[in-house]
Amino acid sequence: MKSESFNENDQGFGFQVLASTLAHELRNPLQSIRLQIDASERGHYHPDFLQNLKSDLSRLERVIQKLQSFSQPPQLQREELALGNLIDQSFASLGYWLTANQIRIHDDLGDIRDEILEVDGQLMEQVFLNLIMNSIQAMPNGGDIHLRARKNEDNLEIDLSDTGPGLSPDQLDKIGTPFFTTKSKGSGLGIAFCRSVIARHGGFLSHANSETGGCRVRLSMPLKTAGRKT
């Protein structure tokens, strides 16, 4: 496992904002736990109730550990992970939300699932959790999430698109700016956090409207950090 120092000037905000971002990440698992408990109290017991609770509690523990680490410059803890496994784990953690909101997943990754990424697994999982949750919240009446990936000369590109309302030109210009949010109760730190994590891995994250009218998020990772699984 490799460690890589983080330049605190990346993305134009320092450790205090990153700490606030991680504190913001406490909300998703707490909301998930509350939703599952409320459903159970109403007699709607999900068969994966206990497993989902354990998963959410593990996410909370990881976030708290990250917050505690901000007394020193954070480092990337790189490990080799298959792209498909990383994404599958993120979807599994949000399984209850996907089912409750009638979200259908279309996995078109193909052989790209087997690509090995040399990344900080915990941070990258948090990135995917953020992006997937954004799509879920954009489709309160149900919808579809499409996953696609491709390799070009320099990068591995991963697209996550949904069938929500998409983003206005003004929102596309501002999204990713710390404290800008399209949600009534959002803090505007989730996407800023995601972009910072991807940048620290040498890649970039962008938003656009997809051909289906929803939002498309593209993660571009340099191929020098990826290789075929043997």
C-alpha positions as CSV (number, residue, x, y, z in Angstrom):
1,M,0.0,0.0,0.0
2,K,1.4,3.4,-1.0
3,S,0.9,6.7,0.8
4,E,0.8,10.0,-1.0
5,S,0.8,13.4,0.6
6,F,-2.0,15.9,-0.2
7,N,-1.2,19.4,-1.3
8,E,-3.6,21.5,0.8
9,N,-3.8,24.1,-2.0
10,D,-5.6,21.6,-4.3
11,Q,-9.1,22.7,-5.3
12,G,-8.6,26.0,-3.5
13,F,-9.7,25.0,0.0
14,G,-7.8,23.6,2.9
15,F,-8.2,21.2,5.7
16,Q,-11.0,23.0,7.5
17,V,-13.3,22.7,4.5
18,L,-12.3,19.1,4.0
19,A,-13.1,18.4,7.7
20,S,-16.5,20.1,7.2
21,T,-17.0,18.0,4.1
22,L,-16.4,14.8,6.0
23,A,-18.8,15.9,8.7
24,H,-21.4,16.4,6.0
25,E,-20.8,12.8,4.9
26,L,-22.2,11.7,8.3
27,R,-25.6,12.6,7.2
28,N,-26.2,9.9,4.5
29,P,-25.6,6.9,6.8
30,L,-27.5,8.5,9.6
31,Q,-30.5,9.1,7.3
32,S,-30.3,5.5,6.1
33,I,-30.3,4.2,9.6
34,R,-33.3,6.4,10.6
35,L,-35.2,5.4,7.4
36,Q,-34.7,1.7,8.1
37,I,-35.7,2.0,11.8
38,D,-38.8,4.0,10.9
39,A,-39.8,1.4,8.3
40,S,-39.2,-1.5,10.8
41,E,-41.4,0.3,13.4
42,R,-44.2,0.5,10.9
43,G,-43.9,-3.3,10.3
44,H,-42.0,-3.1,7.1
45,Y,-39.0,-5.2,8.0
46,H,-36.4,-5.5,5.3
47,P,-34.6,-8.9,5.2
48,D,-31.2,-7.1,5.0
49,F,-32.1,-4.7,7.9
50,L,-29.3,-5.8,10.3
51,Q,-26.6,-6.1,7.5
52,N,-27.5,-2.6,6.2
53,L,-27.3,-1.2,9.7
54,K,-23.8,-2.7,10.1
55,S,-22.7,-1.3,6.8
56,D,-24.0,2.2,7.7
57,L,-22.3,2.1,11.1
58,S,-19.0,1.0,9.4
59,R,-19.3,4.1,7.1
60,L,-19.8,6.3,10.1
61,E,-16.8,4.9,11.8
62,R,-14.6,5.5,8.7
63,V,-15.8,9.1,8.5
64,I,-15.0,9.7,12.1
65,Q,-11.6,8.3,11.6
66,K,-11.0,10.7,8.7
67,L,-12.1,13.6,10.9
68,Q,-9.7,12.6,13.6
69,S,-6.9,12.4,11.1
70,F,-7.2,16.1,10.1
71,S,-4.8,17.2,12.9
72,Q,-2.1,16.1,10.3
73,P,-2.1,16.4,6.5
74,P,-4.2,13.6,5.2
75,Q,-2.6,11.0,2.9
76,L,-3.9,8.7,0.2
77,Q,-3.7,5.1,1.3
78,R,-3.4,3.4,-2.1
79,E,-4.4,-0.2,-2.7
80,E,-5.2,-2.2,-5.8
81,L,-9.0,-2.6,-6.3
82,A,-11.1,-3.9,-9.2
83,L,-13.4,-1.1,-10.5
84,G,-16.4,-3.5,-10.5
85,N,-15.9,-4.5,-6.9
86,L,-15.5,-0.9,-5.7
87,I,-18.8,0.1,-7.5
88,D,-20.7,-3.0,-6.4
89,Q,-19.8,-2.3,-2.8
90,S,-21.1,1.2,-3.0
91,F,-24.4,0.1,-4.6
92,A,-24.8,-2.6,-1.9
93,S,-24.3,0.0,0.8
94,L,-27.2,2.0,-0.7
95,G,-29.4,-1.1,-1.4
96,Y,-32.2,0.0,0.8
97,W,-32.4,3.5,-0.7
98,L,-32.4,2.1,-4.2
99,T,-35.2,-0.3,-3.4
100,A,-37.3,2.2,-1.5
101,N,-37.0,4.7,-4.3
102,Q,-37.6,2.2,-7.1
103,I,-34.2,2.9,-8.8
104,R,-33.1,0.4,-11.5
105,I,-29.4,-0.1,-12.1
106,H,-28.1,-0.7,-15.7
107,D,-24.5,-2.0,-15.5
108,D,-22.8,-1.6,-18.9
109,L,-19.2,-1.7,-17.6
110,G,-18.4,-5.0,-19.5
111,D,-14.8,-6.0,-19.2
112,I,-13.9,-2.7,-17.7
113,R,-15.2,-4.1,-14.4
114,D,-11.9,-6.0,-14.2
115,E,-9.6,-3.0,-14.5
116,I,-7.5,-2.6,-11.4
117,L,-7.3,0.9,-9.9
118,E,-4.5,1.9,-7.5
119,V,-6.6,4.2,-5.2
120,D,-7.5,5.0,-1.7
121,G,-10.4,2.6,-1.4
122,Q,-12.2,4.3,1.5
123,L,-12.1,7.7,-0.2
124,M,-13.2,6.4,-3.6
125,E,-16.1,4.5,-2.0
126,Q,-17.2,7.7,-0.4
127,V,-17.0,9.4,-3.8
128,F,-19.3,6.7,-5.4
129,L,-21.7,6.8,-2.5
130,N,-22.0,10.6,-2.9
131,L,-22.6,10.4,-6.6
132,I,-25.1,7.5,-6.4
133,M,-27.0,9.2,-3.5
134,N,-27.3,12.4,-5.6
135,S,-28.9,10.4,-8.4
136,I,-31.3,8.7,-6.0
137,Q,-32.4,12.0,-4.5
138,A,-32.9,13.5,-8.0
139,M,-35.4,10.7,-8.8
140,P,-37.9,10.6,-5.9
141,N,-40.5,8.9,-8.1
142,G,-38.1,6.2,-9.4
143,G,-35.9,6.0,-12.3
144,D,-32.7,4.5,-13.8
145,I,-29.0,4.8,-13.2
146,H,-26.7,3.8,-16.1
147,L,-23.0,2.8,-15.6
148,R,-20.6,2.9,-18.6
149,A,-16.9,3.0,-18.9
150,R,-14.3,3.3,-21.6
151,K,-10.5,3.5,-22.1
152,N,-8.8,6.0,-24.3
153,E,-5.2,6.8,-24.8
154,D,-4.6,8.4,-21.4
155,N,-7.5,7.8,-19.2
156,L,-10.1,5.4,-17.8
157,E,-13.5,7.2,-18.0
158,I,-16.4,6.1,-15.9
159,D,-19.9,7.6,-16.6
160,L,-22.7,7.5,-14.1
161,S,-26.0,8.9,-15.5
162,D,-29.5,9.1,-14.3
163,T,-33.0,9.9,-15.6
164,G,-33.7,12.8,-13.2
165,P,-34.4,16.4,-14.3
166,G,-30.7,17.2,-15.1
167,L,-29.0,20.5,-14.3
168,S,-29.6,24.0,-15.7
169,P,-26.7,25.8,-17.4
170,D,-26.2,28.0,-14.3
171,Q,-26.1,24.9,-12.1
172,L,-23.6,23.2,-14.4
173,D,-21.3,26.3,-14.1
174,K,-21.5,26.3,-10.3
175,I,-21.6,22.6,-9.3
176,G,-18.5,21.5,-7.4
177,T,-18.0,25.0,-5.9
178,P,-17.8,24.6,-2.2
179,F,-21.1,25.5,-0.5
180,F,-23.1,25.6,-3.7
181,T,-26.0,23.1,-3.7
182,T,-29.1,22.3,-5.7
183,K,-30.8,20.8,-2.6
184,S,-33.0,22.6,-0.1
185,K,-31.1,21.1,2.8
186,G,-27.7,20.4,1.2
187,S,-24.4,21.9,2.4
188,G,-22.8,22.1,-1.0
189,L,-19.7,20.2,0.1
190,G,-20.3,16.7,-1.3
191,I,-19.3,17.3,-4.9
192,A,-16.4,19.6,-3.8
193,F,-15.2,16.7,-1.7
194,C,-15.6,14.2,-4.6
195,R,-13.6,16.5,-7.0
196,S,-10.9,17.0,-4.5
197,V,-10.5,13.2,-4.0
198,I,-10.4,12.5,-7.8
199,A,-7.9,15.4,-8.3
200,R,-5.6,13.9,-5.6
201,H,-5.6,10.7,-7.6
202,G,-4.5,12.6,-10.7
203,G,-7.9,12.6,-12.4
204,F,-10.9,14.9,-12.7
205,L,-14.7,14.8,-12.3
206,S,-17.2,16.6,-14.5
207,H,-20.9,17.1,-14.8
208,A,-23.1,17.4,-17.9
209,N,-26.7,16.6,-19.0
210,S,-27.0,13.1,-20.6
211,E,-28.9,12.2,-23.8
212,T,-31.7,10.9,-21.6
213,G,-32.2,14.4,-20.1
214,G,-30.8,13.5,-16.6
215,C,-27.4,14.3,-15.1
216,R,-24.2,12.5,-16.3
217,V,-21.2,12.5,-14.0
218,R,-17.8,11.5,-15.6
219,L,-14.8,10.3,-13.5
220,S,-11.6,10.4,-15.5
221,M,-8.7,8.5,-14.0
222,P,-5.2,8.3,-15.5
223,L,-4.4,4.9,-17.0
224,K,-1.0,4.9,-15.3
225,T,-3.0,4.0,-12.1
226,A,-4.9,1.2,-13.8
227,G,-4.0,-2.2,-15.2
228,R,-5.7,-5.4,-16.3
229,K,-6.4,-7.9,-13.5
230,T,-4.4,-11.1,-13.9
